[in-house]
Structures are given as C-alpha cells and as structure tokens.
C-alpha cells in the first residue's frame, strides 16, 4: 500500500482547483490521478475519491474524467463502495457512475432501485434527483 499522505495531498489539490462554477480543473485532476497511480495506489484510493465527490455533490470532475476512469479500473471492487457512497450522499458524478454500471449490466435491479430511492429523497438537490429519475426511467 502506498503512503496515504500522497493520496490526501492529491485529493486536496483537486479539491482546491474547484472554481466558483463548481468545476474542477481538468489538468489538475489528470496530474493528481497520475501521481496517485505512480505512487502505487490501487483500490484503496476508491473510497477517498468517492468521498471527494460526496463533499462536492454538484461539481464537475470530467466527462467521465480521470477520477471515474481510475475508479472503474477496479471492476468487481468499486461497485460496493459506489453503492454505499451514492446512498450516503448522492452526487451528479456518482449517480452517473451508477448508471454506467447499469448500462454495463452490473447489478442492474439493485442499482435501478437505488436510483429510484434517490429520486424520491427530500435531502437531495433537485438536479441530482432529476438525473437519477431519468436514468431509472431509461432502463428496461
């Protein structure tokens, strides 16, 4: 396992790059993910990165971006962390990631159920609720 300080430093760098429009600097994200990878981090970085999304539910981190690609490389490991994260604090990014799992045929019924729950929650931002409902409605 890599030194936790590098991971925390890179996440702080990404967080500091979020501007007044709730957009993280894409070049900072890519550089930080490269540093996390080069430091030898593997799946132990998933949860701290999802917590970054939770702290900034409506922020833009890429489409899907380096963070999502980093997390998704650990298929079979990240899905449980993602489900727990999105239940705790749904974000525009994690709701979208859940939809990507559904589109890939991963835990479809469970994840559609989570999207429907999010769409009905009073403590979730309107845009995130609407996005969750759209994704739930698109599935078959």
C-alpha positions as CSV (number, residue, x, y, z in Angstrom):
1,X,0.0,0.0,0.0
2,X,1.2,3.4,-0.9
3,X,1.8,6.3,1.6
4,X,-1.6,7.8,2.5
5,X,-0.1,11.3,2.5
6,X,0.3,11.4,-1.3
7,X,-3.3,10.4,-1.8
8,X,-4.6,13.0,0.6
9,X,-2.4,15.7,-0.9
10,X,-3.6,14.9,-4.5
11,X,-7.2,14.9,-3.4
12,X,-6.7,18.2,-1.6
13,X,-5.1,19.6,-4.8
14,X,-8.2,18.5,-6.9
15,X,-10.5,20.0,-4.3
16,X,-8.6,23.3,-4.2
17,X,-9.0,23.5,-8.0
18,X,-12.8,23.6,-7.9
19,X,-13.8,27.1,-9.1
20,X,-16.8,29.3,-8.4
21,X,-18.7,27.5,-11.1
22,X,-18.2,24.1,-9.3
23,X,-15.8,22.9,-12.0
24,X,-12.5,21.2,-11.0
25,X,-9.5,21.9,-13.2
26,X,-9.2,19.0,-15.6
27,X,-5.4,19.3,-15.9
28,X,-5.1,19.3,-12.1
29,X,-7.3,16.2,-12.0
30,X,-5.2,14.3,-14.6
31,X,-1.9,15.3,-12.9
32,X,-3.2,14.2,-9.5
33,X,-4.5,10.9,-10.8
34,X,-1.2,10.3,-12.5
35,X,0.6,11.0,-9.2
36,X,-1.8,8.6,-7.3
37,X,-1.2,5.9,-9.9
38,X,2.6,6.5,-9.9
39,X,2.7,6.3,-6.1
40,X,1.4,2.8,-6.3
41,X,-2.2,3.2,-5.1
42,X,-4.7,0.7,-6.2
43,X,-8.3,0.1,-4.9
44,X,-7.5,1.7,-1.5
45,X,-7.9,5.1,-3.3
46,X,-11.5,4.3,-4.3
47,X,-13.3,5.3,-1.1
48,X,-11.3,8.6,-0.6
49,X,-12.0,9.6,-4.2
50,X,-15.7,8.9,-3.8
51,X,-15.7,10.9,-0.6
52,X,-14.3,13.8,-2.7
53,X,-17.4,13.6,-4.9
54,X,-19.6,13.5,-1.8
55,X,-18.1,16.7,-0.5
56,X,-18.9,18.4,-3.8
57,X,-22.2,16.8,-5.0
58,X,-22.8,19.1,-8.0
59,X,-19.2,19.7,-9.0
60,X,-18.0,18.8,-12.5
61,X,-15.0,16.4,-12.5
62,X,-14.9,15.5,-16.1
63,X,-17.0,13.6,-18.6
64,X,-16.4,10.9,-17.3
65,X,-12.9,12.1,-16.4
66,X,-9.7,10.7,-14.9
67,X,-11.2,10.0,-11.5
68,X,-14.0,7.9,-12.8
69,X,-11.7,6.0,-15.1
70,X,-9.3,5.4,-12.2
71,X,-12.1,4.1,-10.0
72,X,-13.7,2.0,-12.8
73,X,-10.5,0.1,-13.5
74,X,-11.2,-1.8,-10.3
75,X,-14.3,-3.5,-11.6
76,X,-15.7,-6.0,-9.2
77,X,-14.2,-4.0,-6.3
78,X,-15.5,-0.5,-6.7
79,X,-19.2,-1.2,-7.1
80,X,-19.9,-1.8,-3.4
81,X,-18.0,1.4,-2.4
82,X,-20.0,3.3,-5.1
83,X,-23.4,1.9,-3.9
84,X,-22.6,2.9,-0.3
85,X,-21.4,6.4,-1.4
86,X,-24.4,7.1,-3.5
87,X,-26.7,6.0,-0.7
88,X,-24.9,8.3,1.8
89,X,-24.7,11.4,-0.4
90,X,-25.8,11.2,-4.0
91,X,-23.8,13.3,-6.4
92,X,-24.1,14.1,-10.0
93,X,-21.0,12.1,-10.7
94,X,-21.8,9.0,-8.6
95,X,-25.4,8.8,-9.9
96,X,-23.9,8.9,-13.4
97,X,-21.4,6.2,-12.4
98,X,-24.3,4.0,-11.1
99,X,-26.0,4.4,-14.5
100,X,-22.8,3.4,-16.2
101,X,-22.8,0.2,-14.1
102,X,-26.4,-0.4,-15.1
103,X,-25.6,0.1,-18.8
104,X,-22.8,-2.5,-18.4
105,X,-25.3,-5.0,-16.9
106,X,-23.8,-4.9,-13.4
107,X,-26.3,-5.4,-10.5
108,X,-29.0,-3.8,-12.7
109,X,-32.0,-4.3,-10.4
110,X,-30.2,-3.2,-7.3
111,X,-28.8,-0.1,-8.9
112,X,-32.1,0.9,-10.5
113,X,-33.6,0.6,-7.1
114,X,-31.0,2.9,-5.6
115,X,-31.7,5.5,-8.4
116,X,-35.4,5.4,-7.7
117,X,-34.7,5.9,-3.9
118,X,-32.5,8.9,-4.7
119,X,-35.2,10.4,-7.0
120,X,-37.6,10.3,-4.0
121,X,-35.4,11.8,-1.4
122,X,-36.1,15.2,0.1
123,X,-32.5,15.8,1.2
124,X,-31.0,15.6,-2.4
125,X,-30.5,18.5,-4.8
126,X,-33.3,18.8,-7.4
127,X,-30.8,18.3,-10.4
128,X,-29.4,15.1,-8.9
129,X,-32.9,13.8,-8.1
130,X,-34.0,14.5,-11.7
131,X,-30.9,12.9,-13.1
132,X,-31.4,9.8,-11.0
133,X,-35.0,9.6,-12.2
134,X,-34.0,10.0,-15.8
135,X,-31.5,7.2,-15.5
136,X,-34.0,4.9,-13.8
137,X,-36.6,5.6,-16.5
138,X,-34.2,4.9,-19.3
139,X,-33.5,1.4,-18.1
140,X,-35.6,-1.6,-19.2
